[in-house]
Structure formats: C-alpha cells, structure tokens
Amino acid sequence: MGGYYYITKQGDMWDYIAWKVYKNEKMIEKLLNAEENREIMTFYIFPAGVKVWCPETAEQAAPNELPPWRDNQ
C-alpha cells in the first residue's frame, strides 16, 4: 500500500495534518494507526521537520474517472 511522508511545520498537530493530507480531520486515526508513526506518537504539537507517514486511502488509490464527454465507451 502506498503513501508518502508529510514534513511538519512548527505548530502542526495530528488533526491539522489529517486535514491537510486527507481533507478530513477525522482521518487522524489513519495517521495514528500507521506503524511508521509509532516513534512520534508522543508529539501533540510538532516541531518543524518531523516526518509523518500518511498511508494512502482507498479513495486516493481509485483511478480518476473521466468526465462523460471524454468517456470512449
């Protein structure tokens, strides 16, 4: 499964990162459950430069649909 690292800015918080990455602060659980983030779980307010793993969601993995006028079927 894919994903990428978000590099924090001073003052970032878990819910803000979820909103920036997934456009939904309720996706915070996805970030907190990522095994790659276990070492940084102690942060509440992040300093600058911390790498937070952001796993890909099912919506992100789905191919983009073409608009009806571009559909060749």
N, CA, C and O atoms as a GROMACS GRO file, in nm:
protein
  292
    1MET      N    1   0.085  -0.118   0.000
    1MET     CA    2   0.000   0.000   0.000
    1MET      C    3   0.089   0.124   0.000
    1MET      O    4   0.194   0.126   0.065
    2GLY      N    5   0.048   0.223  -0.072
    2GLY     CA    6   0.130   0.342  -0.088
    2GLY      C    7   0.104   0.447   0.018
    2GLY      O    8   0.027   0.426   0.113
    3GLY      N    9   0.168   0.556   0.001
    3GLY     CA   10   0.155   0.669   0.090
    3GLY      C   11   0.275   0.759   0.071
    3GLY      O   12   0.354   0.740  -0.021
    4TYR      N   13   0.288   0.856   0.158
    4TYR     CA   14   0.403   0.945   0.150
    4TYR      C   15   0.426   1.010   0.286
    4TYR      O   16   0.340   1.004   0.374
    5TYR      N   17   0.541   1.072   0.300
    5TYR     CA   18   0.574   1.143   0.423
    5TYR      C   19   0.535   1.290   0.412
    5TYR      O   20   0.565   1.356   0.313
    6TYR      N   21   0.468   1.337   0.514
    6TYR     CA   22   0.439   1.479   0.531
    6TYR      C   23   0.546   1.533   0.625
    6TYR      O   24   0.569   1.475   0.731
    7ILE      N   25   0.611   1.640   0.589
    7ILE     CA   26   0.713   1.703   0.672
    7ILE      C   27   0.646   1.817   0.750
    7ILE      O   28   0.593   1.911   0.691
    8THR      N   29   0.650   1.806   0.882
    8THR     CA   30   0.578   1.903   0.965
    8THR      C   31   0.641   2.041   0.964
    8THR      O   32   0.760   2.060   0.939
    9LYS      N   33   0.555   2.136   0.992
    9LYS     CA   34   0.596   2.274   1.016
    9LYS      C   35   0.573   2.301   1.165
    9LYS      O   36   0.487   2.237   1.227
   10GLN      N   37   0.647   2.391   1.222
   10GLN     CA   38   0.632   2.425   1.363
   10GLN      C   39   0.485   2.452   1.396
   10GLN      O   40   0.422   2.536   1.332
   11GLY      N   41   0.431   2.382   1.495
   11GLY     CA   42   0.294   2.404   1.538
   11GLY      C   43   0.192   2.309   1.479
   11GLY      O   44   0.076   2.310   1.521
   12ASP      N   45   0.230   2.227   1.380
   12ASP     CA   46   0.136   2.129   1.325
   12ASP      C   47   0.088   2.035   1.434
   12ASP      O   48   0.161   2.004   1.528
   13MET      N   49  -0.036   1.989   1.421
   13MET     CA   50  -0.094   1.892   1.513
   13MET      C   51  -0.153   1.779   1.430
   13MET      O   52  -0.174   1.794   1.309
   14TRP      N   53  -0.180   1.666   1.493
   14TRP     CA   54  -0.228   1.548   1.421
   14TRP      C   55  -0.354   1.577   1.340
   14TRP      O   56  -0.362   1.538   1.223
   15ASP      N   57  -0.451   1.645   1.398
   15ASP     CA   58  -0.575   1.671   1.326
   15ASP      C   59  -0.554   1.764   1.208
   15ASP      O   60  -0.619   1.749   1.104
   16TYR      N   61  -0.464   1.861   1.223
   16TYR     CA   62  -0.433   1.951   1.112
   16TYR      C   63  -0.365   1.876   0.997
   16TYR      O   64  -0.395   1.900   0.880
   17ILE      N   65  -0.274   1.786   1.030
   17ILE     CA   66  -0.207   1.706   0.927
   17ILE      C   67  -0.309   1.620   0.854
   17ILE      O   68  -0.304   1.609   0.731
   18ALA      N   69  -0.402   1.559   0.928
   18ALA     CA   70  -0.507   1.478   0.865
   18ALA      C   71  -0.590   1.564   0.770
   18ALA      O   72  -0.625   1.520   0.660
   19TRP      N   73  -0.622   1.686   0.810
   19TRP     CA   74  -0.698   1.775   0.724
   19TRP      C   75  -0.618   1.814   0.600
   19TRP      O   76  -0.673   1.816   0.489
   20LYS      N   77  -0.490   1.845   0.617
   20LYS     CA   78  -0.405   1.883   0.503
   20LYS      C   79  -0.391   1.768   0.404
   20LYS      O   80  -0.397   1.789   0.282
   21VAL      N   81  -0.372   1.648   0.454
   21VAL     CA   82  -0.344   1.532   0.369
   21VAL      C   83  -0.472   1.473   0.310
   21VAL      O   84  -0.480   1.446   0.190
   22TYR      N   85  -0.573   1.451   0.395
   22TYR     CA   86  -0.694   1.380   0.353
   22TYR      C   87  -0.816   1.470   0.335
   22TYR      O   88  -0.922   1.423   0.294
   23LYS      N   89  -0.802   1.599   0.366
   23LYS     CA   90  -0.914   1.694   0.362
   23LYS      C   91  -1.025   1.655   0.459
   23LYS      O   92  -1.142   1.686   0.437
   24ASN      N   93  -0.985   1.586   0.568
   24ASN     CA   94  -1.081   1.542   0.668
   24ASN      C   95  -1.006   1.518   0.799
   24ASN      O   96  -0.928   1.423   0.809
   25GLU      N   97  -1.028   1.603   0.898
   25GLU     CA   98  -0.956   1.588   1.024
   25GLU      C   99  -0.993   1.460   1.099
   25GLU      O  100  -0.920   1.417   1.188
   26LYS      N  101  -1.106   1.400   1.064
   26LYS     CA  102  -1.146   1.274   1.128
   26LYS      C  103  -1.059   1.156   1.083
   26LYS      O  104  -1.069   1.047   1.140
   27MET      N  105  -0.976   1.177   0.983
   27MET     CA  106  -0.884   1.072   0.936
   27MET      C  107  -0.759   1.065   1.024
   27MET      O  108  -0.663   0.995   0.991
   28ILE      N  109  -0.761   1.137   1.134
   28ILE     CA  110  -0.649   1.135   1.228
   28ILE      C  111  -0.615   0.992   1.269
   28ILE      O  112  -0.498   0.959   1.289
   29GLU      N  113  -0.716   0.908   1.282
   29GLU     CA  114  -0.696   0.769   1.323
   29GLU      C  115  -0.608   0.693   1.224
   29GLU      O  116  -0.529   0.608   1.264
   30LYS      N  117  -0.620   0.724   1.097
   30LYS     CA  118  -0.537   0.662   0.994
   30LYS      C  119  -0.389   0.694   1.020
   30LYS      O  120  -0.303   0.607   1.005
   31LEU      N  121  -0.361   0.817   1.057
   31LEU     CA  122  -0.224   0.857   1.087
   31LEU      C  123  -0.174   0.792   1.215
   31LEU      O  124  -0.061   0.742   1.220
   32LEU      N  125  -0.258   0.793   1.317
   32LEU     CA  126  -0.217   0.739   1.447
   32LEU      C  127  -0.198   0.588   1.443
   32LEU      O  128  -0.119   0.534   1.521
   33ASN      N  129  -0.268   0.519   1.355
   33ASN     CA  130  -0.256   0.373   1.346
   33ASN      C  131  -0.144   0.327   1.256
   33ASN      O  132  -0.113   0.208   1.252
   34ALA      N  133  -0.081   0.417   1.184
   34ALA     CA  134   0.028   0.380   1.094
   34ALA      C  135   0.150   0.339   1.177
   34ALA      O  136   0.198   0.416   1.260
   35GLU      N  137   0.198   0.220   1.153
   35GLU     CA  138   0.312   0.168   1.230
   35GLU      C  139   0.436   0.257   1.217
   35GLU      O  140   0.515   0.269   1.310
   36GLU      N  141   0.452   0.320   1.102
   36GLU     CA  142   0.568   0.408   1.078
   36GLU      C  143   0.568   0.530   1.170
   36GLU      O  144   0.671   0.594   1.187
   37ASN      N  145   0.451   0.561   1.230
   37ASN     CA  146   0.440   0.680   1.315
   37ASN      C  147   0.453   0.648   1.464
   37ASN      O  148   0.437   0.738   1.547
   38ARG      N  149   0.481   0.524   1.500
   38ARG     CA  150   0.487   0.486   1.643
   38ARG      C  151   0.590   0.568   1.721
   38ARG      O  152   0.565   0.603   1.836
   39GLU      N  153   0.702   0.597   1.660
   39GLU     CA  154   0.808   0.669   1.731
   39GLU      C  155   0.774   0.816   1.757
   39GLU      O  156   0.836   0.880   1.842
   40ILE      N  157   0.678   0.869   1.686
   40ILE     CA  158   0.643   1.011   1.702
   40ILE      C  159   0.508   1.031   1.771
   40ILE      O  160   0.454   1.142   1.772
   41MET      N  161   0.454   0.924   1.828
   41MET     CA  162   0.323   0.931   1.892
   41MET      C  163   0.322   1.024   2.014
   41MET      O  164   0.216   1.066   2.058
   42THR      N  165   0.439   1.055   2.069
   42THR     CA  166   0.445   1.140   2.187
   42THR      C  167   0.423   1.287   2.155
   42THR      O  168   0.399   1.367   2.246
   43PHE      N  169   0.431   1.323   2.028
   43PHE     CA  170   0.410   1.463   1.990
   43PHE      C  171   0.262   1.497   1.992
   43PHE      O  172   0.178   1.422   1.942
   44TYR      N  173   0.230   1.611   2.051
   44TYR     CA  174   0.096   1.667   2.042
   44TYR      C  175   0.101   1.786   1.947
   44TYR      O  176   0.018   1.798   1.856
   45ILE      N  177   0.199   1.872   1.970
   45ILE     CA  178   0.228   1.982   1.880
   45ILE      C  179   0.367   1.957   1.824
   45ILE      O  180   0.463   1.945   1.900
   46PHE      N  181   0.378   1.950   1.693
   46PHE     CA  182   0.502   1.912   1.629
   46PHE      C  183   0.599   2.029   1.614
   46PHE      O  184   0.558   2.143   1.591
   47PRO      N  185   0.728   1.998   1.626
   47PRO     CA  186   0.830   2.095   1.584
   47PRO      C  187   0.842   2.084   1.432
   47PRO      O  188   0.782   1.995   1.371
   48ALA      N  189   0.919   2.169   1.372
   48ALA     CA  190   0.939   2.164   1.227
   48ALA      C  191   1.030   2.045   1.191
   48ALA      O  192   1.121   2.010   1.265
   49GLY      N  193   1.002   1.985   1.076
   49GLY     CA  194   1.091   1.886   1.019
   49GLY      C  195   1.068   1.741   1.057
   49GLY      O  196   1.152   1.657   1.026
   50VAL      N  197   0.958   1.708   1.125
   50VAL     CA  198   0.929   1.570   1.161
   50VAL      C  199   0.858   1.503   1.044
   50VAL      O  200   0.766   1.561   0.985
   51LYS      N  201   0.900   1.380   1.010
   51LYS     CA  202   0.838   1.306   0.900
   51LYS      C  203   0.722   1.223   0.954
   51LYS      O  204   0.741   1.136   1.039
   52VAL      N  205   0.600   1.252   0.905
   52VAL     CA  206   0.480   1.179   0.944
   52VAL      C  207   0.435   1.096   0.825
   52VAL      O  208   0.409   1.150   0.718
   53TRP      N  209   0.425   0.963   0.843
   53TRP     CA  210   0.381   0.876   0.735
   53TRP      C  211   0.230   0.890   0.716
   53TRP      O  212   0.153   0.882   0.812
   54CYS      N  213   0.188   0.912   0.591
   54CYS     CA  214   0.047   0.929   0.556
   54CYS      C  215   0.008   0.817   0.460
   54CYS      O  216   0.032   0.826   0.340
   55PRO      N  217  -0.052   0.710   0.514
   55PRO     CA  218  -0.091   0.598   0.428
   55PRO      C  219  -0.196   0.641   0.327
   55PRO      O  220  -0.279   0.729   0.352
   56GLU      N  221  -0.190   0.576   0.212
   56GLU     CA  222  -0.288   0.600   0.107
   56GLU      C  223  -0.423   0.545   0.149
   56GLU      O  224  -0.430   0.440   0.213
   57THR      N  225  -0.530   0.614   0.114
   57THR     CA  226  -0.665   0.567   0.143
   57THR      C  227  -0.723   0.502   0.017
   57THR      O  228  -0.668   0.517  -0.092
   58ALA      N  229  -0.832   0.432   0.033
   58ALA     CA  230  -0.897   0.366  -0.081
   58ALA      C  231  -0.940   0.470  -0.185
   58ALA      O  232  -0.931   0.445  -0.305
   59GLU      N  233  -0.985   0.587  -0.140
   59GLU     CA  234  -1.028   0.692  -0.233
   59GLU      C  235  -0.911   0.743  -0.316
   59GLU      O  236  -0.926   0.773  -0.434
   60GLN      N  237  -0.793   0.754  -0.254
   60GLN     CA  238  -0.676   0.803  -0.325
   60GLN      C  239  -0.626   0.699  -0.425
   60GLN      O  240  -0.570   0.736  -0.528
   61ALA      N  241  -0.644   0.572  -0.396
   61ALA     CA  242  -0.594   0.466  -0.482
   61ALA      C  243  -0.683   0.443  -0.604
   61ALA      O  244  -0.638   0.390  -0.706
   62ALA      N  245  -0.810   0.484  -0.595
   62ALA     CA  246  -0.904   0.463  -0.706
   62ALA      C  247  -0.864   0.551  -0.825
   62ALA      O  248  -0.827   0.667  -0.807
   63PRO      N  249  -0.871   0.495  -0.945
   63PRO     CA  250  -0.836   0.576  -1.062
   63PRO      C  251  -0.937   0.689  -1.082
   63PRO      O  252  -1.056   0.674  -1.051
   64ASN      N  253  -0.890   0.799  -1.133
   64ASN     CA  254  -0.978   0.912  -1.159
   64ASN      C  255  -1.074   0.877  -1.272
   64ASN      O  256  -1.036   0.817  -1.372
   65GLU      N  257  -1.199   0.915  -1.253
   65GLU     CA  258  -1.298   0.890  -1.357
   65GLU      C  259  -1.291   1.002  -1.460
   65GLU      O  260  -1.269   1.118  -1.427
   66LEU      N  261  -1.309   0.964  -1.584
   66LEU     CA  262  -1.312   1.063  -1.691
   66LEU      C  263  -1.448   1.131  -1.692
   66LEU      O  264  -1.548   1.070  -1.656
   67PRO      N  265  -1.453   1.257  -1.732
   67PRO     CA  266  -1.582   1.322  -1.745
   67PRO      C  267  -1.660   1.254  -1.857
   67PRO      O  268  -1.600   1.194  -1.945
   68PRO      N  269  -1.793   1.263  -1.856
   68PRO     CA  270  -1.876   1.192  -1.954
   68PRO      C  271  -1.837   1.222  -2.099
   68PRO      O  272  -1.843   1.133  -2.184
   69TRP      N  273  -1.797   1.343  -2.128
   69TRP     CA  274  -1.764   1.379  -2.266
   69TRP      C  275  -1.631   1.317  -2.310
   69TRP      O  276  -1.602   1.317  -2.430
   70ARG      N  277  -1.549   1.265  -2.216
   70ARG     CA  278  -1.423   1.201  -2.251
   70ARG      C  279  -1.433   1.049  -2.250
   70ARG      O  280  -1.339   0.980  -2.288
   71ASP      N  281  -1.547   0.996  -2.207
   71ASP     CA  282  -1.565   0.852  -2.197
   71ASP      C  283  -1.582   0.794  -2.337
   71ASP      O  284  -1.672   0.834  -2.411
   72ASN      N  285  -1.495   0.700  -2.374
   72ASN     CA  286  -1.496   0.642  -2.508
   72ASN      C  287  -1.588   0.521  -2.520
   72ASN      O  288  -1.591   0.458  -2.626
   73GLN      N  289  -1.660   0.487  -2.418
   73GLN     CA  290  -1.744   0.367  -2.425
   73GLN      C  291  -1.880   0.400  -2.476
   73GLN      O  292  -1.965   0.311  -2.488
   0.00000   0.00000   0.00000
